[in-house]
């Protein structure tokens, strides 16, 4: 199932949820059911399947992520928001 990058704004902070779904709407619904959709939804994108995302980062609300400049297809770090 494709992964989607969902962005939310809450209290002047941006958080990201990486959620699987057959469509953007499906991924947003899954995030809402898991209570990960705190704040105003601002944008969402289907991630290219060649991106490598650690399983620990899927299905969590995360702060700003960093993409390795030398490997733009690899997400290297996130900080989980609690």
N, C-alpha and C positions, 0 to 999 in steps of 0.2 A: 504494500500500500504506500502511496507517495507521502512524503513528509511536507508539512506546511509550516511556514514561519509566520507567526501571528504576533502583531505588535499592539500593545495596550499602553495608554497613558493614564496614570493615577497619581494625584498629589505632585504634579510637575516631575514625575519620574516615568521613564519608559521601561517597560518590561517586555520580554519576548517569551513566547511559548512555542516550542517545536512539537507539533502534534500530527500524528498520522491521520489520513482521511482520504477517501476516494475523490473528494472535491474540497474546495475552500470552505464551503458551507458545512460540510460534514466535519472537517477539522475544527471549525469554530463551535459546532454543537458538542463535540467530544470535550473540548476545553471547558465549555460552560457546565457540562454535566460533572466534570471533575473539579469545579470551582476554581479554575485557573484563569478565568476571564475578568479579573478585577480591573475596573477602570473602563475607560472608553476605548473601544477598538479603533485603531487608526489605520492599519493596513495589514495585508496578508499576501503571501506569495507561496507558490509551490516550489520547493527546493529541487534543483536539478538532481537527478538520481545519482550523478557521479560524486556529489558531495558526500563526505564521510562524517557522520555525526555520531558521537559516542552515545550508546544506548542510555547511559545515565542522564543525558540531557533531554531526552524525549519525555514529554508528559510532565514537565515541571515549569514553574514560572521562574524566569532567569533575568538577571540584570544584563547590561550591555555585554555583548560577546565580542570576541576578538577573532578575526580571520587572519591566519598566517600570511603575511605579504608574499612570501615566496611560493606559497601553495594556496591560492585563493579558493580552491575547492575543498579545503579542510578547515573545519571549525576547531580551534585549538583550546579555547577556554571560555567558560562562563562562570558566573557566581550565582548560586541558587539563592533566590529571595525566600525568606521564611515568613 
